[in-house]
Amino acid sequence: MNAPIRGVFTALVTPFDREGRIDEPAIRTLVDRQIEAGVAGLVPCGTTGEGAALSIDEHQRVVAIVCEQTASRVPVIAGAGSNNTLRAIALSRRCKRAGADALLHVTPYYVKPTQAGLVAHYRAIADAVDLPIVLYNVPGRTAATLTPETVLTLADEPPFVALKQAVPDLDQACTILQDRPDGFAVLSGEDSLTLAMIALGADGVISVVANETPADFVALVEAAMRGRRAEAIRLQRQLLPLMRANFVESNPIPVKCALARMGLIENTLRLPMTPLDAAHVDQVATALYRAGAIELRDVVTDRAITDRVQQVAMGASS
């Protein structure tokens, strides 16, 4: 992977058709939409991509489709994580054969390894597969935390090129950013904290909201990195309701609902994930509208109500 790990990398959803099969045309459409919007890279088969719900053959196929459609226009960092080190190695080898430029490896979930176990896990993968590795720290999902000391230990070893840090505690990020070696990137794993992370010195984000609003989130991150504070804050305020709506239930339930509302995919998930509860659908739709991703008529399906809302809006602006 020759390009620097910097900017917006989209944690791509995996579209399924109504029968639950991989929707290859939809994946290809999403890839082109992301690249045209200016993202720095794509991350298939991670949490947002329901990687844990894919068979090993499906996993390889999704990565292959993304790599084929990307055609080297941007790097592809394939999710290959597992709580079983041998399976993580097998997935990593499959991802390399599919054309991935790098791998994203979450901490092994459920088994709660020690820090020594985490280091051994990551080194075993690095020894088995010759690809750059992005560490993924998301203790809220895994019950396994990469401490700053462990991150910095691995950061000194060449295969480990970046960290996706999905931890609300910014103190941990401060420690890592202060002491990381040259060339080791730190990416936000929380969309809503990206602006703050960049202010601390982070290099970008692996993003959920970029699925829905890639161009605006790219603009936000670029403005933040270039010191255009007012523009970055304006875009943060515009997108924050959608960032929050994306986690009103477990990711990727809300973002798949949103993309379906936008007409980009079917709202199909793999069990144990189920479609978004009806109580939250309006929140997602309203957040999409506020972010500029859909029209008002797509939020309010009753024509008379839509017309009345527009009349009130026009009256308020006159």
Backbone torsions as a table, in degrees:
resi	resn	phi	psi	omega
1	MET	NA	105.9	-172.5
2	ASN	-87.8	-30.6	-177.8
3	ALA	-72.6	144.9	176.0
4	PRO	-65.6	148.2	177.9
5	ILE	-86.6	95.6	-171.9
6	ARG	-155.3	132.0	178.0
7	GLY	109.9	-152.0	-176.4
8	VAL	-99.7	120.2	173.9
9	PHE	-113.2	120.3	-174.1
10	THR	-85.2	125.1	173.4
11	ALA	-77.9	89.3	-167.3
12	LEU	-69.6	135.3	172.2
13	VAL	-69.2	159.3	171.5
14	THR	-106.1	107.0	178.8
15	PRO	-72.3	138.4	171.3
16	PHE	-118.2	150.6	174.5
17	ASP	-79.9	-176.2	-174.7
18	ARG	-66.6	-19.9	177.6
19	GLU	-91.9	1.7	177.1
20	GLY	87.7	9.9	178.5
21	ARG	-89.3	155.7	176.6
22	ILE	-58.0	129.8	-178.4
23	ASP	-97.6	88.3	-174.7
24	GLU	-61.1	-46.8	178.6
25	PRO	-58.3	-38.1	179.3
26	ALA	-66.1	-39.5	177.1
27	ILE	-59.6	-46.0	-177.8
28	ARG	-63.5	-38.7	176.7
29	THR	-64.0	-43.8	179.1
30	LEU	-62.3	-42.4	-179.7
31	VAL	-59.4	-49.2	-179.2
32	ASP	-62.9	-40.6	179.1
33	ARG	-61.1	-41.7	-180.0
34	GLN	-65.0	-47.0	-177.0
35	ILE	-66.3	-40.7	178.1
36	GLU	-63.1	-27.9	179.2
37	ALA	-80.2	-9.9	174.6
38	GLY	97.6	18.1	178.9
39	VAL	-66.0	156.3	-178.0
40	ALA	-83.4	-21.7	-177.9
41	GLY	-176.2	171.4	-178.4
42	LEU	-125.1	144.2	-177.8
43	VAL	-127.7	89.2	177.1
44	PRO	-83.3	159.4	170.5
45	CYS	64.8	27.2	170.7
46	GLY	-92.9	-153.0	178.2
47	THR	-59.6	-49.9	-178.8
48	THR	-64.5	-30.2	179.3
49	GLY	-86.4	9.3	178.0
50	GLU	54.2	38.8	-178.5
51	GLY	-56.9	-34.6	-178.8
52	ALA	-69.4	-16.5	-179.4
53	ALA	-95.6	-1.1	-178.0
54	LEU	-95.2	144.0	169.4
55	SER	-68.9	164.5	-178.2
56	ILE	-63.5	-33.4	177.0
57	ASP	-71.1	-42.4	177.5
58	GLU	-62.6	-41.0	179.5
59	HIS	-56.9	-50.6	179.4
60	GLN	-61.6	-39.8	-178.2
61	ARG	-66.2	-41.9	178.4
62	VAL	-61.4	-45.3	178.6
63	VAL	-61.6	-41.3	-179.8
64	ALA	-63.0	-42.9	178.6
65	ILE	-61.0	-45.9	-179.7
66	VAL	-62.2	-43.6	179.9
67	CYS	-65.9	-42.6	178.1
68	GLU	-60.3	-47.2	-176.5
69	GLN	-71.5	-33.8	177.8
70	THR	-66.3	-38.9	176.7
71	ALA	52.3	42.2	175.4
72	SER	67.1	14.2	177.6
73	ARG	-70.3	-34.5	173.8
74	VAL	-141.1	158.0	177.8
75	PRO	-70.8	150.7	176.4
76	VAL	-114.3	118.7	177.3
77	ILE	-106.0	105.3	-172.2
78	ALA	-87.1	130.1	170.9
79	GLY	-65.4	131.2	-178.3
80	ALA	-141.7	21.2	-172.6
81	GLY	-77.1	153.3	175.3
82	SER	-158.5	161.3	173.2
83	ASN	-88.8	3.0	176.8
84	ASN	-115.1	114.0	-173.6
85	THR	-59.6	-39.0	179.9
86	LEU	-65.9	-38.8	176.6
87	ARG	-67.7	-38.8	177.5
88	ALA	-60.3	-39.4	177.0
89	ILE	-66.5	-43.7	179.4
90	ALA	-61.8	-44.6	177.5
91	LEU	-62.6	-40.0	-179.4
92	SER	-63.2	-42.8	178.2
93	ARG	-64.1	-39.4	177.2
94	ARG	-64.1	-41.4	179.6
95	CYS	-64.2	-38.6	177.2
96	LYS	-63.9	-43.3	178.3
97	ARG	-63.3	-31.3	179.4
98	ALA	-75.3	-12.9	176.0
99	GLY	110.8	8.3	-179.0
100	ALA	-61.8	145.8	178.2
101	ASP	-87.8	-24.8	-179.1
102	ALA	-159.8	172.4	-177.1
103	LEU	-123.1	144.6	171.2
104	LEU	-108.6	122.0	-178.0
105	HIS	-122.6	111.1	176.3
106	VAL	-72.4	154.6	173.2
107	THR	-62.6	142.1	-179.0
108	PRO	-58.1	121.3	-175.5
109	TYR	-86.0	158.5	174.4
110	TYR	73.3	-42.9	-173.1
111	VAL	-78.9	-15.5	175.4
112	LYS	54.4	61.8	179.4
113	PRO	-69.7	159.9	172.6
114	THR	-74.2	171.7	176.5
115	GLN	-62.5	-37.3	176.4
116	ALA	-63.4	-38.6	177.5
117	GLY	-65.8	-37.4	177.6
118	LEU	-64.4	-45.0	178.6
119	VAL	-60.8	-44.3	-179.9
120	ALA	-64.3	-39.7	177.9
121	HIS	-59.0	-51.3	-177.0
122	TYR	-67.2	-38.6	179.0
123	ARG	-67.1	-35.5	178.1
124	ALA	-63.2	-40.4	177.7
125	ILE	-66.1	-45.5	-179.1
126	ALA	-61.4	-37.1	179.3
127	ASP	-69.6	-27.8	-173.7
128	ALA	-91.4	-23.5	-173.2
129	VAL	-135.1	124.9	-177.1
130	ASP	-88.8	73.0	174.3
131	LEU	-142.4	151.0	172.9
132	PRO	-62.0	148.3	-176.6
133	ILE	-123.8	131.3	172.4
134	VAL	-101.4	120.9	175.7
135	LEU	-73.4	146.5	-178.3
136	TYR	-130.8	113.2	-177.2
137	ASN	-108.6	106.1	-179.1
138	VAL	-141.0	71.1	-173.7
139	PRO	-60.4	-24.1	178.5
140	GLY	-63.4	-21.9	177.8
141	ARG	-105.0	-26.6	-169.7
142	THR	-107.2	-20.1	-171.9
143	ALA	61.3	24.0	176.6
144	ALA	-136.4	119.8	-175.8
145	THR	-107.6	130.2	168.6
146	LEU	-82.6	111.7	177.9
147	THR	-70.6	157.2	176.1
148	PRO	-54.1	-37.1	-179.7
149	GLU	-64.1	-40.0	178.7
150	THR	-69.2	-41.8	176.7
151	VAL	-57.5	-46.3	-177.1
152	LEU	-68.6	-31.4	174.6
153	THR	-61.9	-47.4	-178.9
154	LEU	-73.1	-31.0	-178.1
155	ALA	-62.4	-23.2	178.6
156	ASP	-80.2	-5.9	-178.0
157	GLU	-103.5	131.2	-167.9
158	PRO	-53.5	-36.9	-177.2
159	PRO	-65.6	-22.1	-174.3
160	PHE	-94.3	109.3	-168.6
161	VAL	-107.6	-14.9	-175.2
162	ALA	-163.6	166.9	175.8
163	LEU	-130.3	131.0	165.6
164	LYS	-96.4	114.1	-172.8
165	GLN	-107.8	100.4	179.1
166	ALA	-105.0	64.6	-177.2
167	VAL	-131.7	123.6	-178.5
168	PRO	-63.5	-23.2	-177.6
169	ASP	-74.6	103.9	-177.5
170	LEU	-72.9	-15.6	176.6
171	ASP	-60.6	-39.7	178.0
172	GLN	-61.3	-43.7	179.1
173	ALA	-62.4	-39.9	179.1
174	CYS	-58.7	-45.1	-179.2
175	THR	-62.6	-45.5	-178.7
176	ILE	-65.9	-45.1	-178.4
177	LEU	-64.8	-34.4	-179.7
178	GLN	-69.5	-36.4	-170.2
179	ASP	-111.8	1.2	-177.9
180	ARG	-65.4	150.6	176.2
181	PRO	-75.9	160.9	176.8
182	ASP	-58.4	137.7	177.0
183	GLY	89.9	-7.6	178.4
184	PHE	-95.2	116.6	-175.3
185	ALA	-88.1	148.0	173.1
186	VAL	-121.0	123.5	-177.6
187	LEU	-117.7	138.5	174.1
188	SER	-67.3	140.2	172.4
189	GLY	-107.6	8.5	178.7
190	GLU	-126.2	114.2	-177.3
191	ASP	-54.4	-44.7	-174.7
192	SER	-68.3	-19.0	179.8
193	LEU	-100.0	2.8	-175.7
194	THR	-60.3	-45.6	-179.4
195	LEU	-59.7	-44.3	178.4
196	ALA	-65.6	-41.2	179.4
197	MET	-62.5	-41.9	179.0
198	ILE	-65.2	-37.9	176.7
199	ALA	-60.0	-29.1	178.5
200	LEU	-84.7	-9.3	178.3
201	GLY	118.0	5.0	-179.6
202	ALA	-68.0	164.5	-170.5
203	ASP	-103.2	-2.9	-178.8
204	GLY	151.9	-147.9	-170.7
205	VAL	-155.8	147.0	162.4
206	ILE	-103.4	113.5	-157.6
207	SER	-116.0	144.2	169.6
208	VAL	-88.7	-47.4	-174.5
209	VAL	-63.1	-22.1	177.6
210	ALA	-65.4	-19.1	172.2
211	ASN	-58.0	-41.0	-174.9
212	GLU	-90.3	-45.0	-172.8
213	THR	-128.4	63.5	-174.2
214	PRO	-61.4	-44.5	-175.5
215	ALA	-64.1	-43.2	-179.1
216	ASP	-68.1	-36.9	179.8
217	PHE	-72.6	-35.0	172.9
218	VAL	-60.5	-42.9	179.2
219	ALA	-63.9	-39.3	178.3
220	LEU	-61.2	-49.0	-177.2
221	VAL	-66.3	-40.4	178.2
222	GLU	-63.7	-43.1	178.5
223	ALA	-61.8	-41.6	179.0
224	ALA	-62.8	-43.0	-177.5
225	MET	-70.2	-27.6	-179.4
226	ARG	-94.5	4.7	175.4
227	GLY	79.3	17.3	177.8
228	ARG	-88.1	78.6	-167.8
229	ARG	-61.1	-46.9	-176.2
230	ALA	-62.8	-41.6	179.3
231	GLU	-65.6	-42.8	-179.8
232	ALA	-62.8	-42.3	179.8
233	ILE	-66.3	-40.4	178.6
234	ARG	-60.1	-45.1	-179.6
235	LEU	-69.9	-34.6	175.6
236	GLN	-60.6	-44.9	179.9
237	ARG	-66.2	-36.1	179.3
238	GLN	-66.4	-39.5	-173.7
239	LEU	-94.4	-14.7	-174.3
240	LEU	-57.8	-42.6	177.5
241	PRO	-58.8	-35.9	178.8
242	LEU	-73.1	-39.1	175.0
243	MET	-56.2	-42.3	-179.6
244	ARG	-72.1	-41.4	-179.4
245	ALA	-62.1	-30.9	-179.9
246	ASN	-64.5	-12.2	-179.8
247	PHE	-124.5	21.4	176.2
248	VAL	-67.9	-25.7	165.2
249	GLU	-133.2	176.3	-174.0
250	SER	-59.9	133.3	173.5
251	ASN	-63.3	132.9	13.5
252	PRO	-104.5	27.6	-177.0
253	ILE	-58.6	-53.3	-177.2
254	PRO	-67.2	-40.2	-177.0
255	VAL	-67.3	-32.2	175.4
256	LYS	-69.0	-37.8	174.3
257	CYS	-60.2	-43.9	-179.0
258	ALA	-63.7	-46.8	-179.0
259	LEU	-65.5	-33.5	175.0
260	ALA	-66.3	-40.7	178.3
261	ARG	-62.2	-30.5	178.3
262	MET	-82.6	-4.0	177.6
263	GLY	79.7	21.1	-175.6
264	LEU	-98.1	-28.1	-178.8
265	ILE	-146.4	169.2	167.4
266	GLU	-81.0	148.0	179.0
267	ASN	-84.6	66.4	-175.8
268	THR	-119.6	130.6	177.7
269	LEU	-125.2	167.0	175.3
270	ARG	-98.5	135.7	174.6
271	LEU	-58.8	141.5	15.7
272	PRO	-86.9	5.9	174.1
273	MET	-74.1	139.2	176.9
274	THR	-128.5	159.1	-177.7
275	PRO	-58.1	156.9	-177.0
276	LEU	-56.3	134.7	176.9
277	ASP	-58.8	140.2	-176.8
278	ALA	-56.8	-27.1	-179.1
279	ALA	-65.0	-20.2	-176.7
280	HIS	-107.1	-5.8	-174.4
281	VAL	-63.1	-42.1	-179.7
282	ASP	-63.9	-36.0	178.2
283	GLN	-62.5	-42.8	179.1
284	VAL	-65.3	-44.8	-179.2
285	ALA	-63.7	-42.7	179.2
286	THR	-64.3	-40.2	177.9
287	ALA	-64.4	-38.8	176.2
288	LEU	-61.4	-43.0	179.1
289	TYR	-63.6	-45.2	179.9
290	ARG	-64.1	-29.0	177.8
291	ALA	-82.6	-5.2	179.8
292	GLY	81.7	17.6	-175.4
293	ALA	-89.8	-22.7	177.2
294	ILE	-139.2	163.7	177.8
295	GLU	-82.9	162.5	179.5
296	LEU	-59.0	-37.8	-178.8
297	ARG	-63.3	-20.3	177.4
298	ASP	-85.1	-11.7	176.8
299	VAL	-90.1	-48.5	-177.4
300	VAL	-108.0	111.0	-174.1
301	THR	-80.5	-20.7	178.0
302	ASP	-78.4	117.0	-174.6
303	ARG	-59.9	-41.3	-178.3
304	ALA	-63.8	-40.7	178.4
305	ILE	-65.8	-42.0	179.5
306	THR	-59.2	-47.5	-179.3
307	ASP	-61.0	-40.7	-179.0
308	ARG	-66.3	-42.2	178.5
309	VAL	-61.2	-42.0	179.3
310	GLN	-65.0	-40.0	178.6
311	GLN	-62.1	-43.2	178.6
312	VAL	-64.2	-41.7	179.6
313	ALA	-62.0	-43.2	-179.8
314	MET	-67.0	-37.1	177.5
315	GLY	-65.3	-36.5	179.3
316	ALA	-69.1	-28.7	-175.5
317	SER	-89.1	-13.1	-176.5
318	SER	-86.7	NA	NA
